[in-house]
Amino acid sequence: MMDFIKHTIFNNSFLLSAARCIFWEEEKALILSDLHFGKTGHFRKNGIAVPQTVFKEDIQRLTAQMQYFKPEYLIIVGDLFHSHANKEMELFLRWRNDFAHFPIKLVIGNHDILPKDWYAKADITCIKGQLQTGPFIFTHDKAECADTENCYVFSGHIHPSVTIFGAAKQSLKFPCFYFNKNYAVLPAFGRFTGLHSIKPAKGDSVYVLAQNKIMQMLG
Amino acid sequence: MKVQSTTGYNIINNWLLKKGNQPFLFQAQTWQEILRKKSGLVNAPTGFGKTYSVFLGAVIDFINDNPTTYQTKKNNGLQLIWITPLKALAKDIGRAMEEVIFELDLKWQVGVRNGDTSISERQKQKRKMPEVLIITPESLHLLLAQKDYPAVFENLKIIAVDEWHELLGSKRGVQVELAISRIVHLPKKNKKQKVSIWGISATIGNLLQAKEVLLSPINEEGVIIKAKVNKQIEVHSIYPDEIEKYPWAGHLGLKLIEKVLPIIAVSRTTLIFINTRGMSERWYQSLLNVEPELAGVIALHHGSIEQALRLWVEDALHEGKLKAVICTASLDLGVDFRPVETVIQVGSPKGVARFLQRAGRSGHQPGSVSHIHFLPTHSLELMEAAALKQAMQENMIESKVPRLLCFDVLIQYLSTLAISDGFLPDVIFKEVKTTYCYKEITIEEWKEILYFITEGGNALKAYDDYKKVEIIDGLYKINNRRIAMRHRMHIGTIVSDAMMKVKFLSGGYIGVIEEWFIARLNPGDVFTLSGRNLEYVAIKDMTAMVRKSNAKKSIIPSWQGGRMPLSANLGMMLRQKLDEAADDNNINKAEEIIVLAPLLDLQKQLSHLPKLNQLLVEHIETRDGFHLFVYPFEGRLVHESMAAILAWRISKITPITFSFAMNDYGFELLSDQPIPVDDTNVYELFSPENLFADIQRSVNSTEMARRKFRDISVIGGLIFQGFPGEKVKARHLQNSASLLFNVFTEYDPGNLLIRQAYGEVMEQQMEEERLRNMLERIQACEIIITFPQRLTPFCFPIKADSMRETLSSEKLEDRLKKMQEQLEKDT
């Protein structure tokens, strides 16, 4: 079962998926951020035994999203990979092979440090800085994005989350999509990633992801 | 052979006589046992020659072995390992030993090895080991991480573990157990030679078990040698001028601060023990406010203060330059400060052992009396003074429960062996099983651990380059230098909250503070550290930059530590004292009870004073809603679990939601509807049946386990904090325990470190055993349910504590004061 909510910007429909990505209906593009592929492998190579299943599940979830929304291409707003190459990337390449010729546009993030020819081999189009399609700009870190007048920016980088307080002083943190008047921040797609708390202002839209559900936060 | 007839004994005895001393009986007994190559435990308090008992034993043994050459024999190799829990102690102990060596003209060397030992010194030790090595448990493990480490221990005769009562019950104690299991089983130069193990411990409730744990690796019965020291301790309670009927709790004892001044004045030096670092900062400030003349002669000492400053305070204490030091548990251990004549304990010490230890920090002249003053932070706490006095009379001292099956420490230990010479699993498994901690480890668990360190648990084989421990011809070894280096850095990571350094903008280091506290501050906010008001400016390079502030008001960090629960022993004594108070026929009541009469009478009038075989339950209705107060006197943690379980059980009767509050005496359930607890169901609600299942359902054990996992994941090597020169690369290895906990819980829930986290929650957080004992006790009790018309003296501190959680301290004080005044007027 796929859970999503529609969010409209400039008369374009963006379907926010509980699986941590956005399907842009008009452009038939799937927008993702901060996948951090190869992170478990990077840790394991350094002797830190993180379960690799996280990575496998991330890839499977991506496939499922592609099969469901049937996008024509992917826009990744940075941090597709976590660090240097490791064996885990071979699983990614095999996956890439299954979707050969499917266009992937990567706006380079601070973690995307692989050599150029590696991306070429994986048939990934790299874009430095920002990618613009109509009035929409795609970039990794909103803070480093220049001139955005009359545009709407999609970004990632910070792995946004909100804290929800319950009874007895308990609180839980959930990843979220964040939208304000000028820009949006996507949650990290990869599950082995940390969270950064944001404090939404009045008028902002926040969509919280919890237990395979997406819901709009009221406030 | 009698030790007294040996050459070594005579030389030592003469040396002592020349100094005007003679051996204490327990020292001579220890020497005798060391001569017989026995192992055991010396039970002696600080300041009574406990160091000499084992150290001189080793010297006597050496002289006896070399009666003619003992003054010329050099380079004898490591003879004695002296394990100490505190780095700070090493220097003083070393100095005492060197003095003996010098005066006897031995050619022995004494080395110190801990986190502060320089690389060149370590290299020197590697080339030539001193005869005596004073070392912390962590550094001992680092020694086992060196290539060719077995050679170091070839000549070893004795492993001494100082302050064993401090280590027992902690993971550092487990480190000691593991190190002993390795060292005693290493081949020795002289095939017949065996290593003796000697623990030195203050009195605890389970001395026998303490000895059993320590000697478990050598499978010996061993002896316990007790120093017959009759130290007189006098406990004085500090009474408020007027006993309030309601023991409000918001003032941290500061209301009685004037009463402290005369005590400080008449005593050479006074130590003021405060339970938390935050409170100690407040006390320091307040003392200076009420008596400005104390400026310059009082000081503050706690774990967050910069080390150099702490050392300065300690030196000044030794020299008698200070009139008073406000301190926390940071001064519980360590060498004696002779000028200290008086100790003041502010608030509950939570346990008999800690109270005794603190009392013992005063009055060191032979035959002098230790004076300790008890200053209550709320009047009901005076009952604790009465309870402590009796507990001391009956020698009811708490036990230290040894830790079992700490997989994180074992993983760390195996990695340690893997970076030195590598290990053979069959050999090490047998050794590990000799320890008390791991005697019940199953072969399956062992294999799981090996699998974890070699294969990294379950993985996508074809796409994995996990690398840590490799198996080469059956030898388990870490070959990757970077991983080895990282592991070395991690041994001995003291686990605490992420700490941040605090520095002046102009330079100058002030101390450390929890990262979460800084994270809450905005630039311009003023907080207090090391007794100074500081304005927060910015964070730079993991350091909080501050400047001096003259602001009157500041935020005092509320450090997380220091919230120890009341011990079971003290809780029991407290119930006995209440029984005494409730007994109208008793004419010999403790003075604290007599002083507290107005409060206790009001409690009795409004509700009930519970006897020993009674449990008091109060239903009270206020504007806030319907309260249920229960008073088991079992400590905060047990009450927290019990409140959750009771709430869960009640909610099965009727749909109802609660909020909780608790202190060491009791707990509160608060609801917006009447709480259905009455004589018909109360025994069922407190039944020990289905306890385990009800805990699982009612308590948010996931959150508790998440907290426990922080320390487990660091010890187990899953968290990497980076090391100098590797900043950028390490960034890609940054990680939080909380994220790891989520990932493991979701993708590898059976992982043994996750299991351990839940186990620790049950044992330490929930204190399941104590909870069960309490419920069984309650089943045999008469449960008294009362319906007071207003808040009672017993429930007032709980109410106060629950408000503390949400209100700032000043607001809290105002609110509580108003509440109290209102209630006093009503009565």
Chai-1 contact restraints between the chains, C-beta under 6 A:
chainA,res_idxA,chainB,res_idxB,connection_type,confidence,min_distance_angstrom,max_distance_angstrom,comment,restraint_id
A,H42,B,H732,contact,1.0,0.0,6.0,A-B,restraint_1
A,R44,B,G456,contact,1.0,0.0,6.0,A-B,restraint_2
A,R44,B,Y466,contact,1.0,0.0,6.0,A-B,restraint_3
A,K45,B,D465,contact,1.0,0.0,6.0,A-B,restraint_4
A,N46,B,L733,contact,1.0,0.0,6.0,A-B,restraint_5
A,G47,B,K468,contact,1.0,0.0,6.0,A-B,restraint_6
A,G47,B,I483,contact,1.0,0.0,6.0,A-B,restraint_7
A,I48,B,L718,contact,1.0,0.0,6.0,A-B,restraint_8
A,A49,B,G456,contact,1.0,0.0,6.0,A-B,restraint_9
A,A49,B,G457,contact,1.0,0.0,6.0,A-B,restraint_10
A,P51,B,Y747,contact,1.0,0.0,6.0,A-B,restraint_11
A,P51,B,D748,contact,1.0,0.0,6.0,A-B,restraint_12
A,Q52,B,A459,contact,1.0,0.0,6.0,A-B,restraint_13
A,Q52,B,L460,contact,1.0,0.0,6.0,A-B,restraint_14
A,T53,B,Y747,contact,1.0,0.0,6.0,A-B,restraint_15
A,V54,B,V743,contact,1.0,0.0,6.0,A-B,restraint_16
A,V54,B,Y747,contact,1.0,0.0,6.0,A-B,restraint_17
A,S83,B,H732,contact,1.0,0.0,6.0,A-B,restraint_18
A,N86,B,D465,contact,1.0,0.0,6.0,A-B,restraint_19
A,K87,B,Y463,contact,1.0,0.0,6.0,A-B,restraint_20
A,K87,B,D465,contact,1.0,0.0,6.0,A-B,restraint_21
A,E88,B,Y463,contact,1.0,0.0,6.0,A-B,restraint_22
A,E90,B,Y463,contact,1.0,0.0,6.0,A-B,restraint_23
A,L91,B,Y463,contact,1.0,0.0,6.0,A-B,restraint_24
A,F192,B,V743,contact,1.0,0.0,6.0,A-B,restraint_25
A,G194,B,S736,contact,1.0,0.0,6.0,A-B,restraint_26
A,G194,B,L739,contact,1.0,0.0,6.0,A-B,restraint_27
